[in-house]
Amino acid sequence: MEQEIQQKLGEETKEGRYVYCIVDKSKSIKFGRIGIENNEVYTITHKGLCAVVHNCKSQAYISDNEEMVKDWIKTHQNVIDIVSEKFNTVVPLTFDIIVKGSNKDVVDWLRKDYERLKRTLKKVKDKQEFGIQIFWDEEKIGEKIAGVNQEIQNLKKGIKKVSQGEAYFYKNTIETILKKEMEEKADEYFKKFYNMIREHVNNTKIDKLKKEKDKQMLMNLSCLIHKNKVKKLGAELEKINRLDGFSVKFTGPWPPYSFVSPG
């Protein structure tokens, strides 16, 4: 979506409109000077849609000052949070989306992309984004697997009766078997937990696993959840959290950035 509305900035103009988000209302509102660099934030409306903007120059917000950029991004998110508190449904835009021109140019964009914007708003209506990360204790799970795997048990008993060279071979064999068993268990648990979660969410996005100190991540999801289903999902995640060797990190709510891609 951002690629569609981001105007090329090759030609210099005196003004532009920085766009924070879109809401499914037709209401002229002034939020005050809560925007980036204390700019006044307000809405531009067209047929039941509001673009939340502030007036700016046409060039992008670029600076070599890292702290300044962080402050801009933080303010951008803060504006969206404030708008989200006032409206049930918000389509957030990423940082530094500028429509070149005046309010009329924003209205022209809203008119041009009206149907697509309405579809996107319908998709995220009364929904929020949450993050779900599930971790497992590899050492504890590995001990449980080794304790019930007969082949591993036989090899452990055999180590006591063989030479040091043969014992080394036995240990490598145990590690190979255990690694394979752990991979199969990881796949099994992922499918089980994913199905448990999928029952309570409207959409999911599987994200890359992240490294955490002293923790092994098994699952990393972004989920689009109706506000009425959050408690039920939380109860389901608590069941997983109580399992021996597992822990759950449930974060949010956030504006649905992961679920407002073009189309």
Sequence and secondary structure as in RCSB ss.txt:
>XXXX:A:sequence
MEQEIQQKLGEETKEGRYVYCIVDKSKSIKFGRIGIENNEVYTITHKGLCAVVHNCKSQAYISDNEEMVKDWIKT
HQNVIDIVSEKFNTVVPLTFDIIVKGSNKDVVDWLRKDYERLKRTLKKVKDKQEFGIQIFWDEEKIGEKIAGVNQ
EIQNLKKGIKKVSQGEAYFYKNTIETILKKEMEEKADEYFKKFYNMIREHVNNTKIDKLKKEKDKQMLMNLSCLI
HKNKVKKLGAELEKINRLDGFSVKFTGPWPPYSFVSPG
>XXXX:A:secstr
 HHHH    SS  S EEEEEEEES     EEES SGGG  EEEEEETTEEEEEEEE SS    S HHHHHHHHHH
HHHHHHHHHHH S EEE  SS EEES HHHHHHHHHHTHHHHHHHHHHTTTEEEEEEEEEE HHHHHHHHHHH H
HHHHHHHHHTTS HHHHHHHHHHHHHHHHHHHHHHHHHHHHHHHHHHHTT SEEEE     BTTBEEEEEEEEEE
EGGGHHHHHHHHHHHHTSTTEEEEEEEEE  GGG    
